[in-house]
Amino acid sequence: MSTARRSAPRTTTPSPEAGVAATAPRVTKRGLERRDRILEVAAEMFLAHGYDGVSIDDIVKVVGGSKTNVYSHFGGKEGLFAAVVEEMCGDFLDGLQGMEATDPDPAAGLRAIGRALVAVLLEARHVAFQRLVIAESGRFPAMARAWFEAGPQRARAVIARCIAFHQQAGRLRPADPARMATRFHDMIVTNGLYQALLGTPPAAQEREAAIDEAVATLLHGHAA
C-alpha cells in the first residue's frame, strides 16, 4: 500500500456492521505516521491470512507500540478492517487514473482502455484484495458495495465515457453507452478474473486475444 500520497488520514467512520465507533485522535506527524504504518501492516496481514486469521495482537507485534494505538485510531479490529478496505479502494481508483481515451480510432481507444483495465484488475495484489472482499462480503456488505462502486462500476464508467466520446464524434452509432460498457467490461474481465482468483491467471497472449475479441464484438453493428 502506498502511503506517500497521503498528507492527512482519511476520515474513517466504521460502518454499523463494525459495532464500534472509532475515536478520532488529534492529528500529529508522529500519529499520522503510526496510523499509516498500522494500515500498511494490517493490509498485508489481512491479504495474507484473511480477517479471522489476524488479531490486533498480531498487528501490534509487527508495528510495535500497544493495542491502544489501534483502538484510538480505528476503534478496534472491525474499524481497522474498514479503513484497510477504504484505503485499498482508493489505491484501486489511483490505478484507473489516466484511462480516459481520446484516440480518434474507436478500436484503438477501447483496446488501450482494455489493456490498462486488465493490467489493474489482474495485478496480484488486487486479486488478493478481491478474494478478501468476496470472502468477507457477507459479514461486511457495506464494504463489499464500496469496493464494487470503486472497482467494477468506476471501470465501466470510464469505458462508457470513451464510447460516448466516439458517439458524439459520429464514429459510433447511438446506443446506451452504459450498457455497451458493461458488455465490454465483462467480456474482457470475467474469464480472466475467474482464472486469477483460482490461482491461474491468463497469459499475456490470452489477455490480448480477449481484448481484441471484445473490441471486435462491441464495434460490430455499432461502427458508424
PyMOL commands that place a pseudoatom at each C-alpha (Angstrom):
pseudoatom trace, name=CA, resn=MET, resi=1, chain=A, elem=C, hetatm=0, pos=[0.000, 0.000, 0.000]
pseudoatom trace, name=CA, resn=SER, resi=2, chain=A, elem=C, hetatm=0, pos=[1.375, 3.372, -0.960]
pseudoatom trace, name=CA, resn=THR, resi=3, chain=A, elem=C, hetatm=0, pos=[1.452, 5.922, 1.826]
pseudoatom trace, name=CA, resn=ALA, resi=4, chain=A, elem=C, hetatm=0, pos=[3.393, 8.682, 0.084]
pseudoatom trace, name=CA, resn=ARG, resi=5, chain=A, elem=C, hetatm=0, pos=[0.284, 10.287, -1.402]
pseudoatom trace, name=CA, resn=ARG, resi=6, chain=A, elem=C, hetatm=0, pos=[-1.407, 10.752, 1.971]
pseudoatom trace, name=CA, resn=SER, resi=7, chain=A, elem=C, hetatm=0, pos=[-0.938, 14.090, 3.684]
pseudoatom trace, name=CA, resn=ALA, resi=8, chain=A, elem=C, hetatm=0, pos=[-3.723, 13.539, 6.192]
pseudoatom trace, name=CA, resn=PRO, resi=9, chain=A, elem=C, hetatm=0, pos=[-5.642, 10.479, 7.318]
pseudoatom trace, name=CA, resn=ARG, resi=10, chain=A, elem=C, hetatm=0, pos=[-8.874, 9.703, 5.593]
pseudoatom trace, name=CA, resn=THR, resi=11, chain=A, elem=C, hetatm=0, pos=[-11.865, 10.106, 7.829]
pseudoatom trace, name=CA, resn=THR, resi=12, chain=A, elem=C, hetatm=0, pos=[-12.873, 6.540, 8.541]
pseudoatom trace, name=CA, resn=THR, resi=13, chain=A, elem=C, hetatm=0, pos=[-16.237, 6.008, 10.154]
pseudoatom trace, name=CA, resn=PRO, resi=14, chain=A, elem=C, hetatm=0, pos=[-16.763, 2.326, 10.837]
pseudoatom trace, name=CA, resn=SER, resi=15, chain=A, elem=C, hetatm=0, pos=[-19.968, 1.006, 9.330]
pseudoatom trace, name=CA, resn=PRO, resi=16, chain=A, elem=C, hetatm=0, pos=[-22.833, -0.098, 11.560]
pseudoatom trace, name=CA, resn=GLU, resi=17, chain=A, elem=C, hetatm=0, pos=[-21.527, -3.613, 10.954]
pseudoatom trace, name=CA, resn=ALA, resi=18, chain=A, elem=C, hetatm=0, pos=[-18.401, -2.727, 12.903]
pseudoatom trace, name=CA, resn=GLY, resi=19, chain=A, elem=C, hetatm=0, pos=[-20.440, -2.147, 16.034]
pseudoatom trace, name=CA, resn=VAL, resi=20, chain=A, elem=C, hetatm=0, pos=[-17.886, 0.243, 17.470]
pseudoatom trace, name=CA, resn=ALA, resi=21, chain=A, elem=C, hetatm=0, pos=[-17.116, 3.881, 16.815]
pseudoatom trace, name=CA, resn=ALA, resi=22, chain=A, elem=C, hetatm=0, pos=[-13.528, 4.993, 16.353]
pseudoatom trace, name=CA, resn=THR, resi=23, chain=A, elem=C, hetatm=0, pos=[-12.351, 7.976, 18.340]
pseudoatom trace, name=CA, resn=ALA, resi=24, chain=A, elem=C, hetatm=0, pos=[-10.579, 10.466, 16.096]
pseudoatom trace, name=CA, resn=PRO, resi=25, chain=A, elem=C, hetatm=0, pos=[-7.214, 11.307, 17.634]
pseudoatom trace, name=CA, resn=ARG, resi=26, chain=A, elem=C, hetatm=0, pos=[-5.596, 14.705, 17.466]
pseudoatom trace, name=CA, resn=VAL, resi=27, chain=A, elem=C, hetatm=0, pos=[-3.517, 14.547, 14.303]
pseudoatom trace, name=CA, resn=THR, resi=28, chain=A, elem=C, hetatm=0, pos=[0.231, 14.880, 14.738]
pseudoatom trace, name=CA, resn=LYS, resi=29, chain=A, elem=C, hetatm=0, pos=[3.002, 13.944, 12.349]
pseudoatom trace, name=CA, resn=ARG, resi=30, chain=A, elem=C, hetatm=0, pos=[4.006, 11.049, 14.556]
pseudoatom trace, name=CA, resn=GLY, resi=31, chain=A, elem=C, hetatm=0, pos=[0.402, 9.943, 14.951]
pseudoatom trace, name=CA, resn=LEU, resi=32, chain=A, elem=C, hetatm=0, pos=[-0.140, 10.062, 11.191]
pseudoatom trace, name=CA, resn=GLU, resi=33, chain=A, elem=C, hetatm=0, pos=[2.996, 8.017, 10.588]
pseudoatom trace, name=CA, resn=ARG, resi=34, chain=A, elem=C, hetatm=0, pos=[1.878, 5.461, 13.165]
pseudoatom trace, name=CA, resn=ARG, resi=35, chain=A, elem=C, hetatm=0, pos=[-1.587, 5.280, 11.613]
pseudoatom trace, name=CA, resn=ASP, resi=36, chain=A, elem=C, hetatm=0, pos=[-0.115, 4.758, 8.153]
pseudoatom trace, name=CA, resn=ARG, resi=37, chain=A, elem=C, hetatm=0, pos=[2.148, 2.016, 9.462]
pseudoatom trace, name=CA, resn=ILE, resi=38, chain=A, elem=C, hetatm=0, pos=[-0.760, 0.242, 11.163]
pseudoatom trace, name=CA, resn=LEU, resi=39, chain=A, elem=C, hetatm=0, pos=[-2.768, 0.390, 7.924]
pseudoatom trace, name=CA, resn=GLU, resi=40, chain=A, elem=C, hetatm=0, pos=[0.159, -0.876, 5.878]
pseudoatom trace, name=CA, resn=VAL, resi=41, chain=A, elem=C, hetatm=0, pos=[0.859, -3.843, 8.146]
pseudoatom trace, name=CA, resn=ALA, resi=42, chain=A, elem=C, hetatm=0, pos=[-2.825, -4.663, 8.625]
pseudoatom trace, name=CA, resn=ALA, resi=43, chain=A, elem=C, hetatm=0, pos=[-3.418, -4.660, 4.864]
pseudoatom trace, name=CA, resn=GLU, resi=44, chain=A, elem=C, hetatm=0, pos=[-0.606, -7.129, 4.241]
pseudoatom trace, name=CA, resn=MET, resi=45, chain=A, elem=C, hetatm=0, pos=[-1.747, -9.393, 7.066]
pseudoatom trace, name=CA, resn=PHE, resi=46, chain=A, elem=C, hetatm=0, pos=[-5.428, -9.339, 6.070]
pseudoatom trace, name=CA, resn=LEU, resi=47, chain=A, elem=C, hetatm=0, pos=[-4.481, -10.112, 2.458]
pseudoatom trace, name=CA, resn=ALA, resi=48, chain=A, elem=C, hetatm=0, pos=[-2.263, -12.989, 3.528]
pseudoatom trace, name=CA, resn=HIS, resi=49, chain=A, elem=C, hetatm=0, pos=[-4.372, -14.527, 6.293]
pseudoatom trace, name=CA, resn=GLY, resi=50, chain=A, elem=C, hetatm=0, pos=[-7.928, -13.220, 5.924]
pseudoatom trace, name=CA, resn=TYR, resi=51, chain=A, elem=C, hetatm=0, pos=[-9.965, -11.358, 8.505]
pseudoatom trace, name=CA, resn=ASP, resi=52, chain=A, elem=C, hetatm=0, pos=[-10.283, -14.195, 11.007]
pseudoatom trace, name=CA, resn=GLY, resi=53, chain=A, elem=C, hetatm=0, pos=[-6.618, -15.120, 10.692]
pseudoatom trace, name=CA, resn=VAL, resi=54, chain=A, elem=C, hetatm=0, pos=[-5.378, -11.780, 12.044]
pseudoatom trace, name=CA, resn=SER, resi=55, chain=A, elem=C, hetatm=0, pos=[-5.649, -10.319, 15.535]
pseudoatom trace, name=CA, resn=ILE, resi=56, chain=A, elem=C, hetatm=0, pos=[-4.787, -6.881, 16.845]
pseudoatom trace, name=CA, resn=ASP, resi=57, chain=A, elem=C, hetatm=0, pos=[-2.033, -8.534, 18.867]
pseudoatom trace, name=CA, resn=ASP, resi=58, chain=A, elem=C, hetatm=0, pos=[-0.533, -9.896, 15.635]
pseudoatom trace, name=CA, resn=ILE, resi=59, chain=A, elem=C, hetatm=0, pos=[-0.508, -6.430, 14.103]
pseudoatom trace, name=CA, resn=VAL, resi=60, chain=A, elem=C, hetatm=0, pos=[0.974, -4.777, 17.189]
pseudoatom trace, name=CA, resn=LYS, resi=61, chain=A, elem=C, hetatm=0, pos=[3.793, -7.338, 17.260]
pseudoatom trace, name=CA, resn=VAL, resi=62, chain=A, elem=C, hetatm=0, pos=[4.913, -6.083, 13.855]
pseudoatom trace, name=CA, resn=VAL, resi=63, chain=A, elem=C, hetatm=0, pos=[4.111, -2.389, 14.223]
pseudoatom trace, name=CA, resn=GLY, resi=64, chain=A, elem=C, hetatm=0, pos=[5.269, -2.017, 17.812]
pseudoatom trace, name=CA, resn=GLY, resi=65, chain=A, elem=C, hetatm=0, pos=[3.665, 0.140, 20.463]
pseudoatom trace, name=CA, resn=SER, resi=66, chain=A, elem=C, hetatm=0, pos=[0.462, -1.005, 22.113]
pseudoatom trace, name=CA, resn=LYS, resi=67, chain=A, elem=C, hetatm=0, pos=[-3.074, -2.001, 21.198]
pseudoatom trace, name=CA, resn=THR, resi=68, chain=A, elem=C, hetatm=0, pos=[-4.183, 1.410, 22.450]
pseudoatom trace, name=CA, resn=ASN, resi=69, chain=A, elem=C, hetatm=0, pos=[-2.812, 2.927, 19.232]
pseudoatom trace, name=CA, resn=VAL, resi=70, chain=A, elem=C, hetatm=0, pos=[-5.052, 0.709, 17.121]
pseudoatom trace, name=CA, resn=TYR, resi=71, chain=A, elem=C, hetatm=0, pos=[-8.126, 1.406, 19.227]
pseudoatom trace, name=CA, resn=SER, resi=72, chain=A, elem=C, hetatm=0, pos=[-7.507, 5.163, 19.325]
pseudoatom trace, name=CA, resn=HIS, resi=73, chain=A, elem=C, hetatm=0, pos=[-7.233, 5.417, 15.539]
pseudoatom trace, name=CA, resn=PHE, resi=74, chain=A, elem=C, hetatm=0, pos=[-9.713, 2.783, 14.384]
pseudoatom trace, name=CA, resn=GLY, resi=75, chain=A, elem=C, hetatm=0, pos=[-11.869, 1.733, 17.324]
pseudoatom trace, name=CA, resn=GLY, resi=76, chain=A, elem=C, hetatm=0, pos=[-10.933, -1.935, 17.050]
pseudoatom trace, name=CA, resn=LYS, resi=77, chain=A, elem=C, hetatm=0, pos=[-10.331, -4.715, 14.553]
pseudoatom trace, name=CA, resn=GLU, resi=78, chain=A, elem=C, hetatm=0, pos=[-13.523, -4.162, 12.550]
pseudoatom trace, name=CA, resn=GLY, resi=79, chain=A, elem=C, hetatm=0, pos=[-12.880, -0.442, 12.250]
pseudoatom trace, name=CA, resn=LEU, resi=80, chain=A, elem=C, hetatm=0, pos=[-9.316, -1.180, 11.160]
pseudoatom trace, name=CA, resn=PHE, resi=81, chain=A, elem=C, hetatm=0, pos=[-10.551, -3.611, 8.525]
pseudoatom trace, name=CA, resn=ALA, resi=82, chain=A, elem=C, hetatm=0, pos=[-12.990, -0.980, 7.251]
pseudoatom trace, name=CA, resn=ALA, resi=83, chain=A, elem=C, hetatm=0, pos=[-10.123, 1.508, 6.959]
pseudoatom trace, name=CA, resn=VAL, resi=84, chain=A, elem=C, hetatm=0, pos=[-7.974, -1.023, 5.088]
pseudoatom trace, name=CA, resn=VAL, resi=85, chain=A, elem=C, hetatm=0, pos=[-10.749, -1.688, 2.570]
pseudoatom trace, name=CA, resn=GLU, resi=86, chain=A, elem=C, hetatm=0, pos=[-11.334, 2.050, 2.106]
pseudoatom trace, name=CA, resn=GLU, resi=87, chain=A, elem=C, hetatm=0, pos=[-7.629, 2.664, 1.603]
pseudoatom trace, name=CA, resn=MET, resi=88, chain=A, elem=C, hetatm=0, pos=[-7.228, -0.135, -0.913]
pseudoatom trace, name=CA, resn=CYS, resi=89, chain=A, elem=C, hetatm=0, pos=[-10.304, 1.027, -2.820]
pseudoatom trace, name=CA, resn=GLY, resi=90, chain=A, elem=C, hetatm=0, pos=[-8.532, 4.381, -3.022]
pseudoatom trace, name=CA, resn=ASP, resi=91, chain=A, elem=C, hetatm=0, pos=[-5.445, 2.647, -4.369]
pseudoatom trace, name=CA, resn=PHE, resi=92, chain=A, elem=C, hetatm=0, pos=[-7.611, 0.985, -6.996]
pseudoatom trace, name=CA, resn=LEU, resi=93, chain=A, elem=C, hetatm=0, pos=[-9.017, 4.358, -8.036]
pseudoatom trace, name=CA, resn=ASP, resi=94, chain=A, elem=C, hetatm=0, pos=[-5.471, 5.635, -8.441]
pseudoatom trace, name=CA, resn=GLY, resi=95, chain=A, elem=C, hetatm=0, pos=[-4.796, 2.730, -10.774]
pseudoatom trace, name=CA, resn=LEU, resi=96, chain=A, elem=C, hetatm=0, pos=[-7.666, 3.790, -13.030]
pseudoatom trace, name=CA, resn=GLN, resi=97, chain=A, elem=C, hetatm=0, pos=[-6.468, 7.363, -13.390]
pseudoatom trace, name=CA, resn=GLY, resi=98, chain=A, elem=C, hetatm=0, pos=[-5.335, 8.322, -16.883]
pseudoatom trace, name=CA, resn=MET, resi=99, chain=A, elem=C, hetatm=0, pos=[-7.547, 5.745, -18.578]
pseudoatom trace, name=CA, resn=GLU, resi=100, chain=A, elem=C, hetatm=0, pos=[-9.683, 8.284, -20.427]
pseudoatom trace, name=CA, resn=ALA, resi=101, chain=A, elem=C, hetatm=0, pos=[-9.367, 7.718, -24.180]
pseudoatom trace, name=CA, resn=THR, resi=102, chain=A, elem=C, hetatm=0, pos=[-9.298, 10.453, -26.800]
pseudoatom trace, name=CA, resn=ASP, resi=103, chain=A, elem=C, hetatm=0, pos=[-7.828, 8.378, -29.639]
pseudoatom trace, name=CA, resn=PRO, resi=104, chain=A, elem=C, hetatm=0, pos=[-9.742, 9.162, -32.859]
pseudoatom trace, name=CA, resn=ASP, resi=105, chain=A, elem=C, hetatm=0, pos=[-9.889, 5.441, -33.646]
pseudoatom trace, name=CA, resn=PRO, resi=106, chain=A, elem=C, hetatm=0, pos=[-12.586, 3.767, -31.507]
pseudoatom trace, name=CA, resn=ALA, resi=107, chain=A, elem=C, hetatm=0, pos=[-10.910, 0.362, -31.737]
pseudoatom trace, name=CA, resn=ALA, resi=108, chain=A, elem=C, hetatm=0, pos=[-7.547, 1.737, -30.627]
pseudoatom trace, name=CA, resn=GLY, resi=109, chain=A, elem=C, hetatm=0, pos=[-9.124, 3.720, -27.801]
pseudoatom trace, name=CA, resn=LEU, resi=110, chain=A, elem=C, hetatm=0, pos=[-11.110, 0.777, -26.475]
pseudoatom trace, name=CA, resn=ARG, resi=111, chain=A, elem=C, hetatm=0, pos=[-8.112, -1.514, -26.808]
pseudoatom trace, name=CA, resn=ALA, resi=112, chain=A, elem=C, hetatm=0, pos=[-5.944, 0.881, -24.777]
pseudoatom trace, name=CA, resn=ILE, resi=113, chain=A, elem=C, hetatm=0, pos=[-8.546, 1.103, -22.016]
pseudoatom trace, name=CA, resn=GLY, resi=114, chain=A, elem=C, hetatm=0, pos=[-8.993, -2.665, -22.062]
pseudoatom trace, name=CA, resn=ARG, resi=115, chain=A, elem=C, hetatm=0, pos=[-5.274, -3.270, -21.624]
pseudoatom trace, name=CA, resn=ALA, resi=116, chain=A, elem=C, hetatm=0, pos=[-4.989, -0.769, -18.786]
pseudoatom trace, name=CA, resn=LEU, resi=117, chain=A, elem=C, hetatm=0, pos=[-8.057, -2.176, -17.048]
pseudoatom trace, name=CA, resn=VAL, resi=118, chain=A, elem=C, hetatm=0, pos=[-6.931, -5.790, -17.292]
pseudoatom trace, name=CA, resn=ALA, resi=119, chain=A, elem=C, hetatm=0, pos=[-3.473, -4.866, -16.007]
pseudoatom trace, name=CA, resn=VAL, resi=120, chain=A, elem=C, hetatm=0, pos=[-5.041, -3.247, -12.940]
pseudoatom trace, name=CA, resn=LEU, resi=121, chain=A, elem=C, hetatm=0, pos=[-7.609, -5.966, -12.260]
pseudoatom trace, name=CA, resn=LEU, resi=122, chain=A, elem=C, hetatm=0, pos=[-5.260, -8.917, -12.657]
pseudoatom trace, name=CA, resn=GLU, resi=123, chain=A, elem=C, hetatm=0, pos=[-2.369, -7.443, -10.684]
pseudoatom trace, name=CA, resn=ALA, resi=124, chain=A, elem=C, hetatm=0, pos=[-1.601, -9.955, -7.923]
pseudoatom trace, name=CA, resn=ARG, resi=125, chain=A, elem=C, hetatm=0, pos=[-2.298, -7.552, -5.063]
pseudoatom trace, name=CA, resn=HIS, resi=126, chain=A, elem=C, hetatm=0, pos=[-5.711, -6.608, -6.437]
pseudoatom trace, name=CA, resn=VAL, resi=127, chain=A, elem=C, hetatm=0, pos=[-6.599, -10.244, -6.998]
pseudoatom trace, name=CA, resn=ALA, resi=128, chain=A, elem=C, hetatm=0, pos=[-5.756, -10.942, -3.344]
pseudoatom trace, name=CA, resn=PHE, resi=129, chain=A, elem=C, hetatm=0, pos=[-7.842, -7.927, -2.332]
pseudoatom trace, name=CA, resn=GLN, resi=130, chain=A, elem=C, hetatm=0, pos=[-10.814, -9.157, -4.339]
pseudoatom trace, name=CA, resn=ARG, resi=131, chain=A, elem=C, hetatm=0, pos=[-10.525, -12.576, -2.700]
pseudoatom trace, name=CA, resn=LEU, resi=132, chain=A, elem=C, hetatm=0, pos=[-10.597, -10.863, 0.692]
pseudoatom trace, name=CA, resn=VAL, resi=133, chain=A, elem=C, hetatm=0, pos=[-13.624, -8.722, -0.152]
pseudoatom trace, name=CA, resn=ILE, resi=134, chain=A, elem=C, hetatm=0, pos=[-15.526, -11.690, -1.564]
pseudoatom trace, name=CA, resn=ALA, resi=135, chain=A, elem=C, hetatm=0, pos=[-14.714, -13.796, 1.493]
pseudoatom trace, name=CA, resn=GLU, resi=136, chain=A, elem=C, hetatm=0, pos=[-15.905, -11.096, 3.903]
pseudoatom trace, name=CA, resn=SER, resi=137, chain=A, elem=C, hetatm=0, pos=[-18.798, -9.674, 1.865]
pseudoatom trace, name=CA, resn=GLY, resi=138, chain=A, elem=C, hetatm=0, pos=[-21.397, -11.489, 3.957]
pseudoatom trace, name=CA, resn=ARG, resi=139, chain=A, elem=C, hetatm=0, pos=[-20.019, -10.071, 7.183]
pseudoatom trace, name=CA, resn=PHE, resi=140, chain=A, elem=C, hetatm=0, pos=[-19.334, -6.577, 5.780]
pseudoatom trace, name=CA, resn=PRO, resi=141, chain=A, elem=C, hetatm=0, pos=[-21.841, -5.959, 2.950]
pseudoatom trace, name=CA, resn=ALA, resi=142, chain=A, elem=C, hetatm=0, pos=[-21.378, -2.177, 3.012]
pseudoatom trace, name=CA, resn=MET, resi=143, chain=A, elem=C, hetatm=0, pos=[-17.655, -2.570, 2.402]
pseudoatom trace, name=CA, resn=ALA, resi=144, chain=A, elem=C, hetatm=0, pos=[-18.313, -5.010, -0.434]
pseudoatom trace, name=CA, resn=ARG, resi=145, chain=A, elem=C, hetatm=0, pos=[-20.627, -2.450, -2.039]
pseudoatom trace, name=CA, resn=ALA, resi=146, chain=A, elem=C, hetatm=0, pos=[-17.970, 0.237, -1.618]
pseudoatom trace, name=CA, resn=TRP, resi=147, chain=A, elem=C, hetatm=0, pos=[-15.460, -1.964, -3.433]
pseudoatom trace, name=CA, resn=PHE, resi=148, chain=A, elem=C, hetatm=0, pos=[-17.964, -2.648, -6.229]
pseudoatom trace, name=CA, resn=GLU, resi=149, chain=A, elem=C, hetatm=0, pos=[-18.508, 1.084, -6.724]
pseudoatom trace, name=CA, resn=ALA, resi=150, chain=A, elem=C, hetatm=0, pos=[-14.780, 1.839, -6.600]
pseudoatom trace, name=CA, resn=GLY, resi=151, chain=A, elem=C, hetatm=0, pos=[-13.820, -1.042, -8.878]
pseudoatom trace, name=CA, resn=PRO, resi=152, chain=A, elem=C, hetatm=0, pos=[-16.155, -2.515, -11.496]
pseudoatom trace, name=CA, resn=GLN, resi=153, chain=A, elem=C, hetatm=0, pos=[-18.584, 0.406, -11.584]
pseudoatom trace, name=CA, resn=ARG, resi=154, chain=A, elem=C, hetatm=0, pos=[-15.857, 3.004, -11.950]
pseudoatom trace, name=CA, resn=ALA, resi=155, chain=A, elem=C, hetatm=0, pos=[-14.162, 0.951, -14.667]
pseudoatom trace, name=CA, resn=ARG, resi=156, chain=A, elem=C, hetatm=0, pos=[-17.430, 0.670, -16.567]
pseudoatom trace, name=CA, resn=ALA, resi=157, chain=A, elem=C, hetatm=0, pos=[-17.921, 4.427, -16.257]
pseudoatom trace, name=CA, resn=VAL, resi=158, chain=A, elem=C, hetatm=0, pos=[-14.510, 5.035, -17.860]
pseudoatom trace, name=CA, resn=ILE, resi=159, chain=A, elem=C, hetatm=0, pos=[-15.432, 2.732, -20.744]
pseudoatom trace, name=CA, resn=ALA, resi=160, chain=A, elem=C, hetatm=0, pos=[-18.850, 4.384, -21.113]
pseudoatom trace, name=CA, resn=ARG, resi=161, chain=A, elem=C, hetatm=0, pos=[-17.242, 7.825, -21.406]
pseudoatom trace, name=CA, resn=CYS, resi=162, chain=A, elem=C, hetatm=0, pos=[-14.952, 6.519, -24.134]
pseudoatom trace, name=CA, resn=ILE, resi=163, chain=A, elem=C, hetatm=0, pos=[-17.912, 5.102, -26.043]
pseudoatom trace, name=CA, resn=ALA, resi=164, chain=A, elem=C, hetatm=0, pos=[-19.915, 8.316, -25.610]
pseudoatom trace, name=CA, resn=PHE, resi=165, chain=A, elem=C, hetatm=0, pos=[-16.906, 10.319, -26.847]
pseudoatom trace, name=CA, resn=HIS, resi=166, chain=A, elem=C, hetatm=0, pos=[-16.869, 8.377, -30.122]
pseudoatom trace, name=CA, resn=GLN, resi=167, chain=A, elem=C, hetatm=0, pos=[-20.651, 8.519, -30.441]
pseudoatom trace, name=CA, resn=GLN, resi=168, chain=A, elem=C, hetatm=0, pos=[-20.586, 12.297, -30.130]
pseudoatom trace, name=CA, resn=ALA, resi=169, chain=A, elem=C, hetatm=0, pos=[-17.868, 12.415, -32.789]
pseudoatom trace, name=CA, resn=GLY, resi=170, chain=A, elem=C, hetatm=0, pos=[-20.065, 10.360, -35.114]
pseudoatom trace, name=CA, resn=ARG, resi=171, chain=A, elem=C, hetatm=0, pos=[-17.739, 7.338, -35.154]
pseudoatom trace, name=CA, resn=LEU, resi=172, chain=A, elem=C, hetatm=0, pos=[-20.151, 5.032, -33.337]
pseudoatom trace, name=CA, resn=ARG, resi=173, chain=A, elem=C, hetatm=0, pos=[-23.884, 4.720, -33.756]
pseudoatom trace, name=CA, resn=PRO, resi=174, chain=A, elem=C, hetatm=0, pos=[-26.133, 5.961, -30.948]
pseudoatom trace, name=CA, resn=ALA, resi=175, chain=A, elem=C, hetatm=0, pos=[-26.798, 3.375, -28.242]
pseudoatom trace, name=CA, resn=ASP, resi=176, chain=A, elem=C, hetatm=0, pos=[-26.748, 3.241, -24.455]
pseudoatom trace, name=CA, resn=PRO, resi=177, chain=A, elem=C, hetatm=0, pos=[-23.064, 3.780, -23.522]
pseudoatom trace, name=CA, resn=ALA, resi=178, chain=A, elem=C, hetatm=0, pos=[-23.546, 2.282, -20.060]
pseudoatom trace, name=CA, resn=ARG, resi=179, chain=A, elem=C, hetatm=0, pos=[-24.941, -0.991, -21.412]
pseudoatom trace, name=CA, resn=MET, resi=180, chain=A, elem=C, hetatm=0, pos=[-22.225, -1.189, -24.053]
pseudoatom trace, name=CA, resn=ALA, resi=181, chain=A, elem=C, hetatm=0, pos=[-19.591, -0.505, -21.407]
pseudoatom trace, name=CA, resn=THR, resi=182, chain=A, elem=C, hetatm=0, pos=[-20.896, -3.251, -19.131]
pseudoatom trace, name=CA, resn=ARG, resi=183, chain=A, elem=C, hetatm=0, pos=[-20.813, -5.697, -22.015]
pseudoatom trace, name=CA, resn=PHE, resi=184, chain=A, elem=C, hetatm=0, pos=[-17.254, -4.730, -22.966]
pseudoatom trace, name=CA, resn=HIS, resi=185, chain=A, elem=C, hetatm=0, pos=[-16.031, -4.772, -19.354]
pseudoatom trace, name=CA, resn=ASP, resi=186, chain=A, elem=C, hetatm=0, pos=[-17.469, -8.205, -18.675]
pseudoatom trace, name=CA, resn=MET, resi=187, chain=A, elem=C, hetatm=0, pos=[-16.078, -9.681, -21.877]
pseudoatom trace, name=CA, resn=ILE, resi=188, chain=A, elem=C, hetatm=0, pos=[-12.512, -8.692, -21.061]
pseudoatom trace, name=CA, resn=VAL, resi=189, chain=A, elem=C, hetatm=0, pos=[-12.630, -9.173, -17.288]
pseudoatom trace, name=CA, resn=THR, resi=190, chain=A, elem=C, hetatm=0, pos=[-14.848, -12.067, -16.261]
pseudoatom trace, name=CA, resn=ASN, resi=191, chain=A, elem=C, hetatm=0, pos=[-12.986, -15.134, -17.534]
pseudoatom trace, name=CA, resn=GLY, resi=192, chain=A, elem=C, hetatm=0, pos=[-9.531, -13.760, -16.765]
pseudoatom trace, name=CA, resn=LEU, resi=193, chain=A, elem=C, hetatm=0, pos=[-10.557, -12.730, -13.273]
pseudoatom trace, name=CA, resn=TYR, resi=194, chain=A, elem=C, hetatm=0, pos=[-12.035, -16.154, -12.543]
pseudoatom trace, name=CA, resn=GLN, resi=195, chain=A, elem=C, hetatm=0, pos=[-8.753, -17.720, -13.618]
pseudoatom trace, name=CA, resn=ALA, resi=196, chain=A, elem=C, hetatm=0, pos=[-6.736, -15.305, -11.487]
pseudoatom trace, name=CA, resn=LEU, resi=197, chain=A, elem=C, hetatm=0, pos=[-8.902, -15.881, -8.414]
pseudoatom trace, name=CA, resn=LEU, resi=198, chain=A, elem=C, hetatm=0, pos=[-8.249, -19.608, -8.806]
pseudoatom trace, name=CA, resn=GLY, resi=199, chain=A, elem=C, hetatm=0, pos=[-4.501, -19.031, -8.991]
pseudoatom trace, name=CA, resn=THR, resi=200, chain=A, elem=C, hetatm=0, pos=[-4.033, -19.494, -12.746]
pseudoatom trace, name=CA, resn=PRO, resi=201, chain=A, elem=C, hetatm=0, pos=[-4.106, -16.005, -14.313]
pseudoatom trace, name=CA, resn=PRO, resi=202, chain=A, elem=C, hetatm=0, pos=[-4.297, -15.880, -18.108]
pseudoatom trace, name=CA, resn=ALA, resi=203, chain=A, elem=C, hetatm=0, pos=[-1.102, -15.407, -20.079]
pseudoatom trace, name=CA, resn=ALA, resi=204, chain=A, elem=C, hetatm=0, pos=[-0.465, -12.125, -21.879]
pseudoatom trace, name=CA, resn=GLN, resi=205, chain=A, elem=C, hetatm=0, pos=[-1.446, -13.655, -25.223]
pseudoatom trace, name=CA, resn=GLU, resi=206, chain=A, elem=C, hetatm=0, pos=[-4.784, -14.800, -23.803]
pseudoatom trace, name=CA, resn=ARG, resi=207, chain=A, elem=C, hetatm=0, pos=[-5.448, -11.330, -22.406]
pseudoatom trace, name=CA, resn=GLU, resi=208, chain=A, elem=C, hetatm=0, pos=[-4.727, -9.699, -25.755]
pseudoatom trace, name=CA, resn=ALA, resi=209, chain=A, elem=C, hetatm=0, pos=[-6.964, -12.160, -27.581]
pseudoatom trace, name=CA, resn=ALA, resi=210, chain=A, elem=C, hetatm=0, pos=[-9.826, -11.481, -25.158]
pseudoatom trace, name=CA, resn=ILE, resi=211, chain=A, elem=C, hetatm=0, pos=[-9.446, -7.717, -25.584]
pseudoatom trace, name=CA, resn=ASP, resi=212, chain=A, elem=C, hetatm=0, pos=[-9.304, -7.954, -29.387]
pseudoatom trace, name=CA, resn=GLU, resi=213, chain=A, elem=C, hetatm=0, pos=[-12.407, -10.148, -29.436]
pseudoatom trace, name=CA, resn=ALA, resi=214, chain=A, elem=C, hetatm=0, pos=[-14.269, -7.783, -27.107]
pseudoatom trace, name=CA, resn=VAL, resi=215, chain=A, elem=C, hetatm=0, pos=[-13.389, -4.766, -29.262]
pseudoatom trace, name=CA, resn=ALA, resi=216, chain=A, elem=C, hetatm=0, pos=[-14.493, -6.537, -32.441]
pseudoatom trace, name=CA, resn=THR, resi=217, chain=A, elem=C, hetatm=0, pos=[-17.731, -7.726, -30.825]
pseudoatom trace, name=CA, resn=LEU, resi=218, chain=A, elem=C, hetatm=0, pos=[-18.580, -4.299, -29.437]
pseudoatom trace, name=CA, resn=LEU, resi=219, chain=A, elem=C, hetatm=0, pos=[-17.895, -2.469, -32.684]
pseudoatom trace, name=CA, resn=HIS, resi=220, chain=A, elem=C, hetatm=0, pos=[-19.771, -4.982, -34.820]
pseudoatom trace, name=CA, resn=GLY, resi=221, chain=A, elem=C, hetatm=0, pos=[-23.009, -3.280, -35.718]
pseudoatom trace, name=CA, resn=HIS, resi=222, chain=A, elem=C, hetatm=0, pos=[-22.097, -0.075, -33.865]
pseudoatom trace, name=CA, resn=ALA, resi=223, chain=A, elem=C, hetatm=0, pos=[-19.462, 1.456, -36.153]
pseudoatom trace, name=CA, resn=ALA, resi=224, chain=A, elem=C, hetatm=0, pos=[-20.876, 4.466, -37.980]
for i in range(1, 224): cmd.bond("trace and resi %d" % i, "trace and resi %d" % (i + 1))
show_as sticks, trace
zoom trace
